[in-house]
Amino acid sequence: MYNEDAGADPKNHHRDLWDTYEALAGFMGAQLIEHPFPQTMGSLVSLELMTKFHTSLLAERLLLNSGFCHEAYCILRLMLEYTITLKFILLLPEERAMRYLDDTSAASRPFDFDIPLMADETHMQEWLRIIEHPLPGCSSPLEAGDLLAKSCKLTSLMLETGRNS
């Protein structure tokens, strides 16, 4: 039986998180608009990954607003991969940025490293619980509020990483 309360607008259940989420998405969009033309390979890769992250953030918002938590969880996983990849590249920007650009033109997934190794080097191991679930079934271990909270934290981390590039 359908429960009308369960189908109520998800924004009403997590108003503070939504406000934070919207503010971070707006701030990231503004930062991308104001981003100077990339002068180095590291800043070029930073701009590319931040743009992919922002686009994913907007897609995740649409999915969460529509009640598709499982699909939003899949997008959150992509956003996490973008963040870990950027942090990893910025540790050795000249070497890794060039390699990233070469690999992305040849393959759909950057680097021959795996995400857990990059997370280890970037001190993001605590985030790996998000991506431990297999992608094909993509059953979300998180509810909408958890997804919003994780997305807000991850967006803040990506903004900080992008600012430092």
Buried (B, 14 or more C-beta within 10 A) or exposed (E): EEEEEEEEEBBEBBEEBBEBBEEBBEEBEEBBEEBEEBEEBBBBBBBBBBBBBBBBBBBBBEBBBEBBBBBBBBBBBBBBBBBBBBBBBBEEBEEBBBBBBEBBEEEEEBBEBEBBEBBBBBEBEEBBEBBEBEEEEBEBEBBBBBBBBBBBEBBBBBBEBBEEB
